[in-house]
């Protein structure tokens, strides 16, 4: 058990009860989506240079939120490498769960104000 998980259990009564009664720890989940996979394939330096990205259903998210650069978008989509089950993060609420299309750089480029030079 790491410190994040211990803090979660200590501050959430249901998680504490499950741990004390059943010895059950909350599951750790990896945030995943086709857009996260695409952004992970781009070097972080290049993610800084892709500007003005607007999310849309074509990218798998039901929102029109705009981000300054792709790195900011990536951090919003995946705040941690692993999230505790039940831990809220904004991107998950907007993700289209059935969206499974494999995204390409062209899909991302269509939703950007400024692309790589």
Secondary structure, DSSP 8 states (H G I E B T S, - for coil): --HHHHHHHHH-HHHHHHHHHH-----EE----HHHHHHHTS-HHHHHH-EEEE--GGGTBS---EEEEHHHHHHHH-SSSSEETT---HHHHHB-TT------HHHHHTT-SB---
